[in-house]
Amino acid sequence: MSDITTIENEALAAVAAAADLEALDAVRVAELGKKGRVSGLMGSLGKMSPEERKENGPKLNALKNRVNDAITARKAELEAEALEKQLASEKLDLTLPPAPGPKAGALHPVMQVFEEVAAIFGDMGFTVAEGPDVEDDWHNFTALNFPEGHPARETHDTFFMKAQEGDTPKVLRTHTSPVQIRTMMDQKPPIRILVPGRVYRNDWDATHTPMFHQVEGLVIEKGTHMGHLKGCLIDFVKAFFEVDTVEARFRPHFFPFTEPSAEMDVKYTRKGETIEIGAGDSWMEILGSGMVHPNVLRNCGIDPNEYQGFAFGMGIDRLAMLKYGMPDLRPYFEADPQWTRHYGFAPWSTPSVSGGLS
């Protein structure tokens, strides 16, 4: 076993010369691995006589321990050196502002359009009003001049709540107009409100859903007339679709709560999958409107001989479809994050008429 000293010197020199952890592991395998030199010497003990094993066993164990200790010590040195280099290369200046993180979420198009509409009418002096989703018959139908037997009072159009025997069932509101009634009953004119919110109707296809979003407006003042209504809505369409000119027409229509009533159409053209408002030769209906019916004013305790007003209503979901080219209404309510990432908006970009809506 005269080569023990030679193997030890060579092994310790190789350990000291290892420049990195990979090189050090190669030395460990070469010396202490299954086929390593030190392991080979340890394996030869079985071929020795008892006297030789008694003499060489302690020497070989001591060799193995010294080589293993040297490798462990060198490994600690190399790991410390690597940590020092990492700390030096990854030095962080805490005085610098934090880097912007990844986009965590997106504002739903419905909420974006709510904000856009509110910004436009807010510039016209409207304030936002809200009310309950579950309404009684008076606020949802009777006060709004809906006669008995009107289709909206039937279950094929409206969701009715289960009621106690003899009581009138409550409904999931079919429009946000009940908020107009509540405001007129609680507040004296002049009134100028915008009413956004969820509404519910028994319908389901590509352009209709059982729950959708609506925004209505109400103005009650002395001397208000149809010209004010038309000017207000034309200015809104220009601002919302961000175009300089809009050609509009108001077609006579019927709503129980307004008289006269009109649906507003605007000219448009289709370019591929998108719609351009304010150009072309086709007409598209975008909202309903009219002068508040005298019966509605009387029901709310307002004298129609002293005050007049106008009201309008439109579907927020449909406005978003028209402006941002969404072909189907149903994905709005499917909670698909991929769809929201595609059509969503940055939550910190607040729409404003002066700074830009979309």
C-alpha positions in Angstrom: 0.0 0.0 0.0 2.9 2.3 -0.7 0.8 4.3 -3.1 -1.5 5.7 -0.4 0.6 8.8 0.1 0.8 9.4 -3.6 -3.0 9.1 -4.1 -3.6 11.3 -1.1 -1.3 14.1 -2.4 -2.8 13.9 -5.9 -6.4 13.9 -4.6 -5.9 16.8 -2.3 -4.1 18.8 -5.0 -7.0 18.1 -7.4 -9.5 19.3 -4.8 -7.6 22.5 -4.1 -7.4 23.2 -7.9 -11.1 22.7 -8.5 -12.3 26.0 -9.9 -16.1 25.4 -9.5 -18.6 23.0 -8.1 -18.8 21.0 -11.3 -15.0 20.4 -11.3 -15.0 19.5 -7.6 -17.7 16.9 -8.2 -15.6 15.4 -10.9 -12.8 15.0 -8.4 -15.1 13.4 -5.9 -16.3 10.8 -8.4 -12.7 10.1 -9.5 -11.5 9.5 -6.0 -14.6 8.4 -3.9 -17.0 7.1 -6.5 -17.7 3.5 -7.1 -14.9 3.2 -9.6 -12.7 5.8 -7.9 -9.1 5.3 -6.8 -9.8 5.5 -3.0 -12.8 3.2 -3.4 -10.7 0.8 -5.3 -8.2 0.6 -2.5 -10.9 0.1 0.0 -12.3 -2.8 -2.1 -8.9 -4.5 -2.1 -9.1 -5.1 1.7 -11.2 -8.2 1.1 -8.3 -9.9 -0.7 -5.8 -9.2 2.2 -4.9 -11.5 5.0 -6.1 -10.6 8.5 -2.7 -9.2 9.4 -2.6 -6.9 6.3 -6.2 -5.8 6.8 -5.4 -4.9 10.4 -2.4 -2.8 9.2 -3.9 -1.1 6.1 -7.5 -0.7 7.1 -7.0 2.3 9.4 -4.7 3.9 6.8 -7.3 3.6 4.0 -10.1 4.8 6.3 -8.0 7.8 7.2 -7.3 8.5 3.5 -10.9 8.4 2.7 -11.8 10.7 5.5 -9.1 13.3 4.6 -10.1 13.4 1.0 -13.8 13.6 1.9 -13.1 16.4 4.4 -11.1 18.3 1.8 -13.9 18.1 -0.7 -16.5 19.3 1.9 -14.3 22.2 2.9 -13.6 23.2 -0.8 -17.3 22.9 -1.6 -18.1 25.4 1.2 -15.5 27.8 -0.2 -16.8 27.6 -3.7 -20.4 28.1 -2.6 -19.4 31.2 -0.6 -17.6 32.6 -3.6 -20.6 32.0 -5.8 -22.9 33.7 -3.3 -20.5 36.7 -3.2 -20.6 37.0 -7.0 -24.4 36.7 -7.0 -24.8 39.4 -4.4 -22.5 41.7 -6.3 -24.2 41.1 -9.6 -27.8 41.4 -8.2 -27.3 44.5 -6.1 -30.6 46.3 -5.6 -30.8 50.1 -5.4 -33.7 50.6 -3.0 -33.8 54.3 -3.8 -35.1 53.5 -7.4 -38.8 53.4 -8.1 -40.3 49.9 -8.4 -40.5 48.5 -11.9 -44.1 48.2 -13.3 -45.5 44.8 -12.7 -47.5 42.6 -15.1 -51.0 43.6 -16.0 -53.0 41.9 -13.2 -56.5 42.4 -14.7 -58.7 44.4 -17.1 -61.8 46.5 -16.7 -64.9 44.8 -18.2 -66.2 46.5 -21.3 -69.6 47.1 -19.6 -67.9 49.0 -16.8 -65.8 50.9 -19.3 -68.9 52.0 -21.2 -70.7 52.9 -17.9 -67.7 55.2 -17.1 -67.7 56.7 -20.6 -71.5 57.4 -20.6 -71.3 58.9 -17.1 -68.4 61.1 -18.1 -70.3 62.5 -21.1 -73.6 63.2 -19.2 -71.6 64.4 -16.2 -70.3 67.2 -18.4 -74.0 68.1 -19.1 -74.8 68.4 -15.5 -76.3 65.0 -14.8 -75.7 63.2 -11.5 -75.8 59.4 -11.1 -78.7 57.8 -9.2 -79.2 54.2 -8.2 -82.0 51.9 -6.9 -82.8 48.3 -5.9 -82.8 45.4 -8.4 -85.9 43.9 -6.8 -88.9 46.3 -7.3 -92.6 46.5 -6.4 -95.4 46.8 -9.0 -95.9 50.5 -8.3 -92.4 51.7 -9.1 -91.8 49.3 -12.0 -95.2 49.4 -13.7 -98.1 51.4 -12.3 -96.3 54.7 -11.6 -94.8 54.5 -15.1 -98.3 54.4 -16.7 -98.2 50.7 -17.6 -101.9 49.6 -18.0 -103.3 46.4 -16.7 -102.7 43.6 -19.2 -99.6 45.2 -20.7 -97.2 42.4 -22.1 -94.4 43.5 -19.7 -96.6 42.4 -16.8 -96.7 38.8 -18.1 -94.4 36.0 -17.0 -93.2 35.4 -20.5 -91.5 38.9 -20.4 -90.8 39.5 -16.7 -89.3 37.6 -13.8 -91.7 37.7 -10.9 -90.8 36.8 -7.3 -92.9 34.3 -5.3 -95.4 36.3 -3.1 -97.6 35.5 -0.1 -101.2 34.7 -1.0 -103.1 37.9 -1.7 -99.9 40.0 -2.1 -98.7 41.5 -5.4 -95.5 39.8 -6.3 -92.3 41.8 -6.6 -90.3 41.7 -9.8 -86.7 41.8 -11.0 -86.8 45.3 -12.5 -87.3 45.3 -16.2 -85.7 48.7 -16.6 -84.0 51.3 -14.5 -87.0 53.6 -14.8 -88.1 52.9 -11.2 -85.2 54.9 -10.0 -86.6 57.9 -12.0 -89.9 57.4 -10.1 -88.1 57.2 -6.7 -86.1 60.3 -7.5 -89.2 62.4 -8.6 -91.1 61.3 -5.5 -88.2 62.2 -3.1 -86.7 65.3 -4.8 -88.2 68.5 -6.1 -87.4 69.7 -9.6 -85.1 70.7 -11.3 -84.0 67.1 -11.7 -81.2 65.9 -14.0 -80.1 62.3 -13.3 -78.4 59.4 -15.1 -79.5 55.9 -14.0 -77.2 53.0 -14.8 -77.7 49.5 -13.6 -78.7 45.8 -14.2 -82.1 44.9 -15.5 -83.8 41.6 -16.2 -86.1 40.3 -18.9 -87.0 36.8 -20.0 -85.0 36.6 -23.2 -81.8 34.8 -24.5 -80.0 34.9 -27.8 -77.0 36.6 -29.5 -78.2 40.1 -28.8 -80.5 39.5 -25.7 -79.7 38.1 -22.3 -81.9 37.5 -19.2 -79.8 40.0 -17.3 -78.3 43.0 -19.0 -77.2 46.6 -18.4 -79.1 49.7 -19.1 -78.6 53.4 -18.6 -81.5 55.9 -18.5 -81.6 59.7 -18.2 -84.2 62.0 -16.8 -84.6 65.8 -17.0 -87.4 67.6 -15.2 -87.4 71.4 -15.5 -89.6 74.3 -16.5 -89.8 74.9 -20.2 -88.1 71.7 -21.3 -89.1 70.6 -24.8 -88.3 68.0 -27.5 -85.6 70.2 -28.9 -83.6 69.9 -25.7 -84.0 66.1 -25.9 -82.8 65.9 -29.5 -79.8 68.2 -28.9 -78.8 66.3 -25.7 -78.8 62.9 -27.4 -77.1 64.0 -30.6 -74.3 65.6 -28.5 -74.0 62.3 -26.6 -73.7 60.1 -29.7 -71.0 62.4 -31.1 -69.0 62.2 -27.9 -69.5 58.5 -27.2 -68.6 57.3 -30.7 -65.9 60.0 -30.9 -67.0 61.5 -34.3 -67.5 65.1 -35.4 -70.8 64.7 -37.2 -73.8 62.4 -36.7 -76.9 62.3 -38.9 -79.8 61.3 -36.7 -83.5 60.8 -37.1 -86.3 60.4 -34.5 -89.1 58.0 -35.4 -92.4 58.2 -33.6 -92.9 55.3 -31.3 -94.9 54.3 -28.2 -93.8 54.0 -24.6 -96.3 54.0 -21.8 -94.2 56.5 -19.8 -93.5 59.1 -22.5 -95.6 61.2 -24.8 -94.6 62.0 -27.5 -92.1 59.1 -27.8 -89.4 58.5 -30.3 -86.7 56.0 -31.2 -83.4 57.5 -32.2 -81.6 56.2 -35.4 -78.2 57.2 -36.6 -76.5 56.6 -39.9 -73.7 54.1 -40.1 -71.6 52.0 -42.5 -70.1 48.6 -41.9 -66.4 48.0 -42.6 -65.6 44.3 -42.3 -66.5 43.3 -38.7 -66.7 46.9 -37.4 -69.4 49.6 -37.6 -68.6 53.2 -38.3 -71.2 55.7 -36.8 -71.7 58.9 -38.7 -71.1 57.7 -42.2 -72.8 55.6 -44.8 -76.4 55.3 -45.9 -77.8 52.7 -43.4 -79.9 53.6 -40.3 -79.5 51.9 -36.9 -81.7 52.3 -33.9 -79.6 53.0 -30.7 -82.1 54.2 -28.0 -85.6 55.1 -27.0 -86.7 58.5 -25.7 -89.6 60.9 -25.3 -91.2 63.6 -23.2 -92.2 62.4 -19.7 -95.9 61.5 -19.8 -98.1 63.8 -17.7 -99.6 60.8 -15.8 -96.1 59.9 -14.7 -95.5 63.4 -13.4 -98.8 63.3 -11.5 -98.1 59.9 -10.0 -94.9 61.4 -8.5 -96.6 64.5 -7.2 -95.2 66.9 -9.9 -97.6 69.3 -11.6 -97.3 68.7 -15.4 -98.7 72.2 -16.0 -95.7 73.7 -14.3 -92.9 71.2 -15.2 -92.0 69.2 -18.3 -89.2 66.7 -18.8 -87.7 64.2 -21.1 -86.3 60.7 -20.6 -84.2 58.3 -22.6 -82.9 54.8 -22.2 -80.3 52.6 -23.9 -78.6 49.2 -23.5 -75.0 49.5 -22.3 -74.1 46.1 -23.6 -75.3 46.9 -27.1 -73.4 50.3 -27.0 -70.2 48.4 -26.2 -70.9 45.9 -29.0 -71.4 48.7 -31.5 -68.4 50.8 -30.4 -65.9 48.0 -29.9 -66.9 45.4 -32.4 -68.1 42.6 -30.2 -70.3 40.1 -32.3 -72.1 38.3 -29.5 -73.7 39.5 -26.2 -73.5 36.2 -24.3 -69.7 36.1 -23.6 -70.2 39.3 -21.5 -71.6 37.0 -18.7 -69.5 33.8 -19.2 -66.6 34.9 -16.8 -64.0 34.0 -19.4 -60.7 35.8 -18.5 -59.4 35.3 -22.0 -62.3 37.2 -23.4 -61.9 39.9 -20.8 -58.1 40.2 -21.6 -59.0 40.6 -25.2 -61.7 43.2 -24.9 -60.9 44.7 -21.5 -59.5 48.1 -20.6 -56.8 49.3 -18.3 -58.5 50.0 -14.9 -56.5 53.1 -14.2 -57.4 54.9 -17.5 -60.4 56.9 -16.4 -62.5 58.1 -19.3 -63.2 61.9 -19.6 -64.6 64.1 -22.3 -61.5 66.3 -22.3 -58.9 63.6 -21.9 -60.5 61.0 -24.2 -63.0 58.3 -23.6 -61.6 55.1 -25.0 
